[in-house]
Amino acid sequence: MILIRDAEVDGLRVDVRITGGRVTGIGRRLTRRGEEVIDAGGGALIPGLVDHHLHLHALAAAMRSAHCGPPDVSGAAGLATTLAAAPADEHGWVRGVGYHESVAGDLDAAGLDRLHCARPVRLQHRSGALWIVNSPGMRRIGLAQADQHGIERAADGTPTGRLWRADAWLRSRLPRTGPPDLTAVGTRLSRFGITAVTDATPDLAPAALDSLASAVTTGALRQHVRVLGAPLGVAPPAPLTVGPYKIVLADSGLPELDALTEVIRRAHVAGRPVAVHCVTREALVLLLAALDETGSVAGDRIEHAALAPPELVDGLAGRGLRVVTQPGFLVHRGDDFLRALPTGDRPDLYRCAGLVAAGIPLALSSDAPFGPLDPWAVIAAAVHRRTPAGVVAGRAERLSPAAALDAYLAAPEAPGGPPRRVRPGAPADLALVDRPLADVLTGLPLSASPVRTTFLAGRQGPPRS
């Protein structure tokens, strides 16, 4: 049992009792019953945050990889230095993440060889859609002999070393290793106040599902985990829960309408809503056309909605769709987006307030490791929408600080739904911050996480380092 003294809950200074994994009492000067006592000092106690879209295994791998994009690396010489200094894994591979063309252009195997050819290298684009391997890496995976969708080829048919959305195939050609340990990921999530996540990785293999379940069961990952990538008809192992079925509408190659319609229909028949990756206008139009054929069901959602033109917003609302988006990308990549987009498209970028005004349930998330994991940075991005150069990207799409926080507080099964509150009887999945909530929200962006500690099912997480 835990008694939290002098915590701010909904603007009031109260004591909060936790017993058996639940909040069992809220009031002034509660009588101590032999519990551990934590003095909140007036800091806010809020429900634990929910990241509704991230990739756990990719995040763990990224934490052990060389960071090869801005702001960590600039210029070809800087990338060459980073790759040379990067430790190889036990099989000799160098793994880089976060690459962007602003560093050294549109790299292929030959370009990557000029930067580092002493060891096999695989370099992931920051979008997550592209891997680039150098010549030693191509030989290791037998790329010249491979016949796989997503392998980019030159005019003469030879592979360029660029692999589009071929993660599963690439994994199958690499030396077998166990799934990455998730302990460090769980610790980072706890220190940000995150108590539940939705893993949005598509097409999760049985071994990946087992790894996630094992991490939660053993306590390596203390958060509640919901998965979108469980195959249709497959119940993920406990204690994982299953979410909508993930469908990727890749901007590098959209499916035919009939094919998409069939996949959505099969998911709905199996009792699963769909969670559809849409980052372009064309993908959004295609999805809406498919849903005209299949109908939508409660829980259908759009991942990203990176470009949502106003003429399509009413179509999203009319079909009862939810949107899970990532304004954190504006903080890291907003200037690149604005340069690449026609002027008329810029107001459509990562809409927030406009979707809420149309009655569309909106949740914020990180898309980590491809976007910033820190929820407080994402909340600040939704409020200020400033790019690295200080440009406001879509002033009309800014959320109030309270609305942005609420977009992290909905239940995992209802992104964009009503925010959870600290109430008697509620699960004790909580975050204790180091100051009143108004001070947190008026101080955005923050220089560090304001979270002192988290509670998951009433158990206290690692303290702030």
Secondary structure, 3 states (H helix, E strand, C coil): CEEEEEEEECCEEEEEEEECCEEEEEECCCCCCCCEEEECCCCEEEECEEEEEECHHHHHHHCCCEECCCCCCCHHHHHHHHHHHCCCCCCCCEEEEEECHHHHCCCCHHHHHHHCCCCCEEEEECCCCEEEECHHHHHHHCHHHCCCCCEEECCCCCEEEEEECCHHHHHHHCCCCCCCCCHHHHHHHHHCCEEEEEECCCCCCHHHHHHHHHHHHHCCCCCEEEECCCCCCCCCCCCCEECCEEEECCCCCCCCHHHHHHHHHHHHHCCCCEEEEECCHHHHHHHHHHHHHHCCCCCCEEEECCECCHHHHHHHHHCCCEEEECCHHHHHHHHHHHHHCCHHHHHHECCCHHHHHCCCCEEECCCCCCCCCCHHHHHHHHHHCECCCCCECCHHHCCCHHHHHHCCCECCCCCCCCECCCCCCCECCEEEECCCHHHHHHCCCCCCCCEEEEEECCEECCCCC
